[in-house]
Amino acid sequence: MYSEYPAVEGLVTGLSEGVLSLRLADPRRRNALNDRSLRAVIDALELAQNDERVRAVLLSGEGGDFCSGFDIVARNAGSGGRPRPGAIQRRLPSQAHRLIPQLCELQVPVVCAVTGYAVGIGFQLALASDFVVADTTATFWQPFITRGMTPDSGATWLTARAVGPLRARRLLMLGERLDADTASAWGVVHEVVEPGRADEAAGALAARLAAGPTVALGLTKALINQAADAALREQLPAEAFALEVSSRAQDFREGLSAFVEKREPKFTGK
């Protein structure tokens, strides 16, 4: 028995043909996350982790922007704009510190469609995804230093891994913005498309991944994610273990049969 993915204010969910769609839906605030919508995304990903129907996840935003960050105005309302002592260290472990690892560790591929702004945690959502499709209106920005803040939500780890330390300093210490073409050249974006086509292109990519061998894809994702921190002699046995596991899946047998029979495989995700 599977739990459904209810929509809440600020988030629209849907599950179709193996693709779980999580669409940020607060265009008046450029899809800035708040406590409720952040919790809803966390809950949806938690359900997805144990839902065999989910074979890929698609992140997107309603309107002209993907996500303009966290709604710090609403968060600090009534506090004079200054967080209460200790509030940040108490809050982050239950919110962004859960969400970003969830995306990185999810056992299915995650595709992110970016239009307009991907700012702060919005940028982190993109960096934590496996594939990013952006249209030419996209702007990626880590604004923390311009607010007199240090980065949060995994920004330093994700950014340095994605673009290297030198470029990470430009983004995090100088507050430089990335357009879609530069983000593509730096390896942040998988594909750049014309305005208004990001959702369509990202949806097609998510559908392609959802039709693939889910077990092998999940294991490959995990191997890639650990490779930067692993020595070759550690990675080789990890690859051998993953191959052992994937070779026991039904999709492995289907892939071999399709090869022998000279036809396209029909994977079921099992």
C-alpha positions as CSV (number, residue, x, y, z in Angstrom):
1,M,0.0,0.0,0.0
2,Y,1.5,3.3,-1.1
3,S,1.0,6.7,0.4
4,E,-0.1,9.4,-2.1
5,Y,1.7,12.7,-2.7
6,P,-0.7,15.4,-1.5
7,A,-0.4,18.9,-2.8
8,V,0.1,21.6,-0.2
9,E,0.3,25.4,-0.5
10,G,3.4,26.2,-2.5
11,L,4.0,22.7,-3.9
12,V,2.2,20.7,-6.6
13,T,2.9,17.0,-6.8
14,G,2.1,14.4,-9.4
15,L,3.1,10.8,-10.2
16,S,2.8,9.7,-13.8
17,E,4.6,6.8,-15.7
18,G,7.3,6.5,-13.1
19,V,8.1,10.3,-12.8
20,L,7.3,12.0,-9.5
21,S,6.9,15.7,-10.3
22,L,7.5,18.2,-7.5
23,R,6.6,21.7,-8.7
24,L,7.2,24.8,-6.6
25,A,4.1,26.9,-6.8
26,D,4.4,30.3,-5.3
27,P,5.1,32.5,-8.3
28,R,4.2,35.7,-6.5
29,R,7.3,35.2,-4.4
30,R,9.3,33.7,-7.3
31,N,8.8,30.3,-5.7
32,A,10.7,31.1,-2.6
33,L,10.6,28.2,-0.1
34,N,9.1,28.7,3.3
35,D,8.8,26.3,6.3
36,R,5.7,24.6,5.0
37,S,6.8,24.1,1.4
38,L,10.3,23.0,2.4
39,R,8.7,20.4,4.8
40,A,6.4,19.2,2.0
41,V,9.3,18.6,-0.4
42,I,11.2,16.7,2.4
43,D,8.1,14.6,3.1
44,A,7.5,13.8,-0.6
45,L,11.1,12.7,-1.1
46,E,10.9,10.5,2.0
47,L,7.8,8.8,0.5
48,A,9.5,8.5,-2.9
49,Q,12.5,6.7,-1.4
50,N,10.3,3.7,-0.5
51,D,7.9,3.9,-3.4
52,E,8.7,1.4,-6.2
53,R,6.5,3.3,-8.6
54,V,8.9,6.3,-8.5
55,R,11.7,5.8,-11.1
56,A,12.7,9.4,-11.5
57,V,12.0,12.8,-9.9
58,L,11.4,16.0,-11.7
59,L,11.8,19.4,-10.0
60,S,10.4,22.6,-11.5
61,G,8.9,25.9,-10.6
62,E,5.7,27.6,-11.6
63,G,5.8,30.9,-13.5
64,G,9.0,32.5,-14.7
65,D,11.4,31.4,-12.0
66,F,12.5,28.1,-10.5
67,C,13.2,29.2,-6.9
68,S,14.4,32.5,-5.5
69,G,15.8,31.0,-2.3
70,F,14.3,30.9,1.2
71,D,11.7,33.4,2.3
72,I,13.9,35.1,4.9
73,V,11.4,38.0,5.3
74,A,8.7,35.7,6.5
75,R,11.1,33.6,8.5
76,N,12.4,36.7,10.5
77,A,9.1,38.5,10.8
78,G,8.6,39.8,14.3
79,S,12.3,39.4,15.2
80,G,13.5,42.7,14.0
81,G,15.2,41.0,11.0
82,R,17.7,39.3,13.3
83,P,17.4,35.5,14.1
84,R,17.1,34.6,17.7
85,P,20.4,33.2,19.2
86,G,20.8,29.6,18.4
87,A,17.7,29.5,16.1
88,I,19.8,28.8,13.0
89,Q,21.7,25.9,14.4
90,R,18.4,24.4,15.7
91,R,16.5,24.9,12.5
92,L,18.8,23.9,9.7
93,P,19.4,20.2,10.7
94,S,15.7,19.5,10.4
95,Q,15.2,21.4,7.1
96,A,17.8,22.2,4.5
97,H,20.3,19.7,6.1
98,R,17.8,17.0,5.4
99,L,16.6,18.1,2.0
100,I,19.9,18.4,0.2
101,P,21.3,15.0,1.3
102,Q,17.9,13.4,0.4
103,L,18.3,14.6,-3.2
104,C,21.9,13.4,-3.4
105,E,21.2,10.0,-1.9
106,L,17.8,9.3,-3.6
107,Q,18.1,6.0,-5.4
108,V,16.5,7.3,-8.5
109,P,17.7,10.1,-10.9
110,V,16.6,13.7,-10.2
111,V,16.1,16.1,-13.1
112,C,15.7,19.9,-12.4
113,A,14.1,22.3,-14.8
114,V,15.4,25.9,-14.3
115,T,13.8,29.0,-15.7
116,G,14.6,32.5,-14.4
117,Y,16.1,32.6,-10.9
118,A,17.8,29.7,-9.1
119,V,19.0,31.5,-6.0
120,G,20.4,30.3,-2.7
121,I,18.7,27.0,-1.8
122,G,17.2,27.1,-5.3
123,F,20.7,26.9,-6.7
124,Q,21.4,24.1,-4.2
125,L,18.4,22.1,-5.4
126,A,19.8,22.3,-8.9
127,L,23.3,21.3,-7.8
128,A,22.0,18.4,-5.8
129,S,20.1,17.1,-8.9
130,D,21.6,14.6,-11.3
131,F,20.7,16.6,-14.4
132,V,19.8,20.3,-14.9
133,V,17.9,21.6,-17.9
134,A,17.9,25.4,-18.1
135,D,16.4,27.8,-20.6
136,T,18.3,30.9,-21.6
137,T,16.5,33.1,-19.0
138,A,18.1,31.2,-16.2
139,T,20.3,32.9,-13.6
140,F,22.1,30.9,-10.9
141,W,23.2,33.0,-7.9
142,Q,24.6,32.4,-4.4
143,P,23.7,35.7,-2.8
144,F,24.8,35.0,0.7
145,I,27.9,37.3,0.8
146,T,25.9,40.2,-0.6
147,R,23.6,39.9,2.5
148,G,26.6,39.7,4.9
149,M,25.9,36.0,5.4
150,T,27.9,32.8,5.1
151,P,26.5,30.1,2.8
152,D,24.1,27.4,4.0
153,S,22.2,24.4,2.8
154,G,25.3,22.7,1.6
155,A,26.3,25.5,-0.7
156,T,30.1,25.3,-0.1
157,W,30.2,21.5,-0.5
158,L,27.9,21.4,-3.6
159,T,29.5,24.4,-5.4
160,A,33.1,23.3,-4.8
161,R,32.3,19.8,-6.1
162,A,30.5,21.1,-9.1
163,V,32.8,23.8,-10.4
164,G,36.0,23.5,-8.3
165,P,37.5,25.7,-5.6
166,L,38.5,28.7,-7.8
167,R,35.1,29.1,-9.4
168,A,33.4,28.4,-6.1
169,R,35.2,31.4,-4.6
170,R,33.9,33.5,-7.4
171,L,30.3,32.4,-6.7
172,L,30.4,32.3,-2.9
173,M,32.9,35.1,-2.0
174,L,32.3,37.5,-4.8
175,G,28.6,36.8,-5.4
176,E,29.0,36.4,-9.1
177,R,25.9,35.3,-11.1
178,L,25.9,32.6,-13.8
179,D,23.8,32.8,-16.9
180,A,22.6,29.5,-18.5
181,D,25.4,29.3,-21.1
182,T,28.2,29.9,-18.5
183,A,26.6,27.4,-16.2
184,S,26.6,24.9,-19.0
185,A,30.3,25.6,-19.8
186,W,31.1,25.2,-16.1
187,G,29.3,21.8,-15.9
188,V,26.4,22.9,-13.8
189,V,23.8,22.5,-16.6
190,H,23.2,19.5,-18.7
191,E,21.3,21.2,-21.5
192,V,20.4,24.8,-22.4
193,V,17.1,25.3,-24.3
194,E,15.1,28.2,-25.7
195,P,12.9,30.2,-23.4
196,G,9.8,28.3,-22.3
197,R,11.2,24.9,-23.2
198,A,12.9,23.9,-20.0
199,D,9.9,22.0,-18.5
200,E,9.3,20.1,-21.7
201,A,12.9,19.1,-22.2
202,A,13.4,18.2,-18.5
203,G,10.2,16.2,-18.6
204,A,11.4,14.3,-21.6
205,L,14.7,13.5,-19.9
206,A,13.0,12.4,-16.7
207,A,10.7,10.1,-18.7
208,R,13.7,8.6,-20.5
209,L,15.4,7.9,-17.2
210,A,12.2,6.5,-15.7
211,A,12.1,4.0,-18.6
212,G,15.6,2.9,-17.8
213,P,17.0,0.2,-15.6
214,T,16.2,1.7,-12.2
215,V,18.4,-0.5,-10.1
216,A,21.5,0.1,-12.3
217,L,20.8,3.8,-12.5
218,G,20.5,4.2,-8.8
219,L,23.7,2.3,-8.1
220,T,25.6,4.2,-10.8
221,K,24.4,7.5,-9.3
222,A,25.7,6.4,-5.9
223,L,29.0,5.4,-7.4
224,I,29.5,8.7,-9.2
225,N,28.6,10.6,-6.0
226,Q,31.2,8.8,-3.9
227,A,33.9,8.8,-6.6
228,A,35.3,12.3,-5.8
229,D,36.1,11.2,-2.2
230,A,37.2,7.7,-2.8
231,A,40.6,6.2,-3.8
232,L,40.7,4.1,-6.9
233,R,41.3,1.0,-4.8
234,E,38.2,1.8,-2.8
235,Q,36.1,2.5,-5.9
236,L,36.9,-0.7,-7.7
237,P,35.4,-3.0,-5.1
238,A,32.4,-0.7,-4.8
239,E,31.9,-1.0,-8.6
240,A,32.2,-4.8,-8.3
241,F,29.6,-4.9,-5.5
242,A,27.2,-2.7,-7.5
243,L,27.6,-4.9,-10.6
244,E,26.8,-8.0,-8.4
245,V,23.6,-6.3,-7.2
246,S,22.5,-5.0,-10.6
247,S,23.2,-8.4,-12.2
248,R,20.5,-9.9,-10.0
249,A,17.8,-7.5,-11.3
250,Q,15.2,-8.4,-13.8
251,D,16.3,-5.5,-16.0
252,F,19.8,-7.1,-16.3
253,R,18.3,-10.2,-17.8
254,E,16.1,-8.1,-20.1
255,G,19.1,-6.0,-21.2
256,L,21.0,-9.2,-22.1
257,S,18.0,-10.7,-23.9
258,A,17.5,-7.5,-25.9
259,F,21.1,-7.5,-26.9
260,V,21.1,-11.1,-28.1
261,E,17.8,-10.6,-29.9
262,K,18.9,-7.3,-31.4
263,R,16.0,-5.2,-30.1
264,E,15.4,-2.3,-27.8
265,P,15.1,-3.4,-24.1
266,K,11.9,-2.9,-22.2
267,F,13.0,-2.2,-18.6
268,T,10.5,-2.5,-15.8
269,G,12.6,-1.0,-13.0
270,K,13.0,-4.3,-11.2
